[in-house]
Amino acid sequence: MTVLRETSFPNLSLLRRGKVRDVYAVDRETLLIVATDRISAFDVVLPNAIPEKGRVLTALTLFWLDLIQDIVPNHLITADVARYPAPLTQFARDLEGRSMLVRRALVVPFECVARGYLAGSGWKEYQKTGAVCGIPLPAGLREAEKLPRPIFTPATKAESGHDLNVPEVEMARATGAELTARLRQLTLAVYARAADYAATRGILIADTKFEFGRAGGEVLLVDEVLTPDSSRFWPASEYAPGMSPPSFDKQYVRDYLETLAWNKQPPAPPLPPEVVRRTTEKYLEAYRLLTGKPL
């Protein structure tokens, strides 16, 4: 299994090194996004890399973009390294299977979250207020309960620390009511298509978050799409309301870290080999179940 923790391309300008992705400027219109094998938990990047993780995130994003291309345009130019411009060809080994050449876009500064089930921060908020992002919900719902209908719950995009759930009206004040309504419609439409498909593969998509941008006068879906890093995937066979189902994401890593006397501040403790191995297996299994083929 290949591992890529950090990238370096001397011919390109590094615009951003995120928790997982490294973003480079190719030219004025084009960016290169590389999904590394870094993993974060509690907003801290861990010292271990998870083999194959970046390849899973990229391959799943490409799979979903193809499935939903009739709903919303996206920023993808190509993920075929053979079609990348000349300065990148010498780095083909690092880029193959884990990178995308994309259009530059002005990114909307809100995460667009769709929730079909009551979990995570939504469950915590509901317990306190009976609502999520100002949306009232029926009384007596249990953890992981399916909602009467999917809801749109935007969140601010934090450079560090946790994203913060906000009412839709707050997003509308910042970005405009028309754009907000359009992004709500697109978010829920993509979620519905994906959730319906995933259900045929034995997976429930409890919630997911999208990012959108604007370029050339149109709204584009950008960044990763419906991956285990941006979504909560549950095996349908093990789902039951009233408890948190197992998931195909880094919750396995979080659960391990919760057993340690760690204050959730940098530096993070290293993961034992067994936790690294099982995490890789979970990501690969998510890809296999959703696409019907191994990576």
C-alpha positions in Angstrom: 0.0 0.0 0.0 1.3 3.5 -0.9 1.5 6.3 1.6 1.7 10.0 0.9 1.8 12.3 3.9 2.9 15.6 2.4 3.6 16.9 -1.1 6.2 19.2 -2.6 6.1 20.3 -6.2 8.8 22.9 -6.7 7.3 24.2 -10.0 4.0 25.1 -8.4 2.9 27.6 -5.7 1.3 25.9 -2.7 -1.9 27.9 -1.9 -3.1 25.9 1.0 -2.1 22.8 3.1 -5.2 21.6 4.7 -5.8 18.8 7.2 -5.9 16.3 4.3 -5.5 18.2 1.0 -2.7 20.2 -0.5 -3.8 22.8 -3.1 -1.5 24.2 -5.7 -1.9 27.0 -8.3 -1.2 25.7 -11.8 -2.2 28.9 -13.6 -4.7 31.8 -13.2 -7.6 29.5 -14.0 -6.6 26.1 -12.7 -5.8 24.5 -9.4 -4.3 21.1 -8.5 -5.9 19.4 -5.5 -3.9 16.4 -4.0 -5.5 14.2 -1.3 -2.8 13.0 1.0 -3.1 10.2 3.5 -3.1 12.6 6.5 -5.9 12.1 9.0 -7.2 14.5 11.7 -9.3 13.9 14.8 -10.7 16.6 17.1 -9.2 19.1 14.6 -5.6 17.9 15.2 -3.6 16.3 12.4 -2.3 13.0 13.7 1.3 11.8 13.3 0.3 8.7 11.4 -0.9 8.6 7.8 -3.6 6.1 6.8 -2.5 4.1 3.7 -4.7 4.5 0.7 -6.9 7.1 2.3 -6.2 9.8 -0.2 -6.9 7.5 -3.1 -10.2 6.5 -1.6 -11.3 10.1 -1.1 -10.4 11.0 -4.7 -11.9 7.9 -6.3 -15.2 8.3 -4.4 -15.4 11.9 -5.2 -15.0 11.1 -8.9 -17.6 8.4 -8.7 -20.2 10.7 -7.1 -19.4 13.6 -9.5 -20.3 11.3 -12.4 -23.5 10.2 -10.7 -24.8 13.7 -10.0 -23.5 15.6 -12.9 -27.0 16.3 -14.2 -27.9 18.0 -11.0 -25.1 20.5 -10.6 -21.9 21.4 -12.6 -18.6 20.9 -10.8 -15.1 22.2 -10.9 -13.4 19.0 -12.2 -11.3 19.4 -15.4 -9.6 16.0 -15.3 -8.2 13.4 -12.9 -6.2 11.7 -15.7 -2.6 12.5 -15.0 -1.7 11.9 -18.6 -3.7 15.0 -19.5 -2.1 17.2 -16.9 0.1 20.1 -18.1 3.8 19.5 -18.6 5.2 20.8 -15.3 3.2 18.0 -13.5 4.1 15.0 -15.5 7.3 14.4 -13.6 5.3 14.0 -10.4 2.9 11.4 -12.0 3.8 8.8 -9.4 2.6 10.9 -6.5 -0.4 12.3 -8.3 -1.8 9.2 -9.9 -5.2 8.3 -8.3 -5.1 11.0 -5.6 -5.3 14.3 -7.5 -7.7 16.4 -9.5 -7.1 19.3 -11.9 -9.9 21.8 -11.3 -11.2 25.2 -12.2 -10.6 28.0 -9.8 -13.8 29.2 -8.1 -14.7 31.8 -5.6 -15.7 29.5 -2.7 -18.9 30.3 -0.7 -17.7 30.6 2.9 -20.3 28.2 4.3 -20.4 24.4 4.5 -23.7 23.2 3.0 -24.8 20.4 5.2 -27.7 17.9 4.5 -29.0 15.8 7.4 -31.3 12.9 6.9 -30.7 11.4 10.4 -30.2 13.0 13.8 -26.5 12.5 14.6 -23.3 14.3 15.6 -23.6 18.0 16.4 -27.2 17.9 15.2 -28.2 15.4 17.9 -26.4 17.5 20.6 -28.2 20.6 19.5 -31.5 18.9 19.4 -31.1 17.6 22.9 -30.6 21.2 24.1 -33.1 23.1 22.0 -35.4 20.6 20.2 -34.2 22.1 16.9 -31.2 22.0 14.6 -29.9 25.3 13.1 -33.2 26.9 14.1 -35.3 24.2 12.4 -37.8 22.8 14.9 -38.1 19.0 15.0 -40.7 16.7 16.5 -40.3 16.0 20.2 -39.1 12.6 21.4 -36.6 11.8 18.6 -33.8 9.4 19.5 -30.2 9.5 18.6 -29.7 8.4 14.9 -33.4 8.6 14.2 -34.4 9.2 10.6 -35.8 12.7 10.2 -39.3 13.3 8.8 -37.5 14.8 5.8 -33.9 15.8 5.1 -32.9 19.3 6.3 -30.4 21.9 5.2 -28.1 23.1 8.1 -25.3 25.4 7.0 -22.1 25.9 9.0 -19.4 28.4 9.0 -16.1 27.3 7.6 -13.5 27.5 10.3 -9.8 27.8 9.4 -9.0 26.2 12.8 -11.3 24.5 15.3 -14.8 23.3 14.7 -17.2 24.5 12.0 -20.2 26.3 13.7 -23.8 25.4 12.8 -25.8 28.5 12.0 -29.4 29.2 11.0 -30.1 29.5 7.3 -31.1 33.1 7.7 -27.5 33.9 8.9 -26.1 32.4 5.8 -28.6 34.4 3.7 -27.5 37.6 5.4 -23.9 36.9 4.4 -24.3 35.5 0.9 -27.7 36.7 -0.2 -31.1 35.1 0.0 -31.2 34.0 -3.7 -27.8 32.2 -3.6 -28.6 30.6 -0.2 -31.9 29.3 -1.5 -30.2 27.9 -4.6 -27.5 26.2 -2.5 -30.2 24.7 -0.2 -32.0 23.3 -3.2 -28.8 21.8 -4.7 -27.6 20.4 -1.4 -30.8 18.6 -0.8 -31.1 17.4 -4.4 -27.6 15.9 -4.4 -28.2 14.3 -0.9 -31.4 12.8 -2.1 -29.8 11.2 -5.2 -26.8 9.9 -3.2 -28.9 8.6 -0.3 -31.2 6.8 -2.6 -28.3 5.2 -4.5 -26.4 4.3 -1.3 -29.4 2.6 0.1 -29.3 0.1 -2.8 -25.8 -0.7 -1.7 -26.7 -1.3 1.9 -25.4 2.1 3.2 -27.3 4.8 4.9 -25.9 8.4 4.4 -26.8 10.0 7.7 -25.5 13.4 6.8 -23.0 15.0 4.5 -21.4 18.4 3.7 -20.7 20.1 0.4 -18.8 23.1 -0.7 -19.8 25.4 -3.6 -18.1 28.1 -5.5 -18.8 30.5 -8.3 -16.9 30.8 -11.6 -17.9 32.2 -14.9 -21.3 33.2 -13.7 -22.3 29.7 -12.6 -22.5 27.8 -9.3 -20.1 24.9 -9.1 -19.8 22.0 -6.7 -16.2 22.0 -5.4 -13.8 20.0 -3.2 -14.5 16.5 -2.1 -18.0 15.0 -2.5 -19.7 12.3 -0.3 -16.6 10.7 1.1 -16.1 9.1 4.5 -14.3 12.4 5.6 -17.3 14.6 4.6 -20.2 12.2 5.3 -21.5 9.8 7.9 -22.0 6.4 6.3 -23.8 3.7 8.3 -24.2 0.0 7.4 -28.0 -0.4 7.0 -27.8 -3.9 8.4 -26.5 -2.6 11.7 -28.7 0.5 12.0 -31.1 1.0 14.9 -32.4 4.3 16.3 -31.4 5.1 19.8 -27.7 4.3 19.4 -24.8 5.5 17.3 -24.3 3.0 14.5 -20.8 1.9 13.4 -19.6 4.0 10.5 -17.2 3.8 7.6 -15.1 6.8 8.6 -12.6 8.0 11.2 -15.0 7.5 14.1 -13.0 4.3 14.7 -9.9 6.6 15.3 -11.8 9.0 17.5 -13.1 6.1 19.6 -9.5 4.9 20.1 -8.3 8.3 21.0 -11.1 8.7 23.6 -9.6 5.9 25.5 -6.3 7.8 26.0 -5.4 10.5 28.5 -5.0 13.1 25.7 -6.2 16.7 26.1 -7.1 16.9 22.3 -4.4 19.5 21.8 -1.3 19.2 19.6 0.7 17.1 19.5 -1.5 14.1 19.0 -0.5 10.7 20.1 0.6 8.1 17.5 -1.9 5.5 16.5 -1.0 1.8 17.0 -0.5 -0.3 13.8 -3.8 -2.1 14.4 -5.8 1.1 14.4 -4.1 2.3 11.3 -4.8 -1.0 9.5 -8.4 -1.1 10.5 -9.0 2.5 9.4 -7.6 1.7 6.0 -9.9 -1.3 5.8 -12.9 0.8 6.6 -12.2 3.4 3.9 -11.5 0.7 1.3 -14.7 -1.1 2.4 -16.8 2.1 1.9 -15.5 2.4 -1.6 -16.1 -1.2 -2.4 -19.6 -1.2 -1.1 -20.6 2.0 -2.8 -19.1 1.4 -6.2 -19.4 -2.4 -6.3 -15.7 -2.9 -7.0 -12.4 -2.8 -5.1 -10.1 0.2 -5.4 
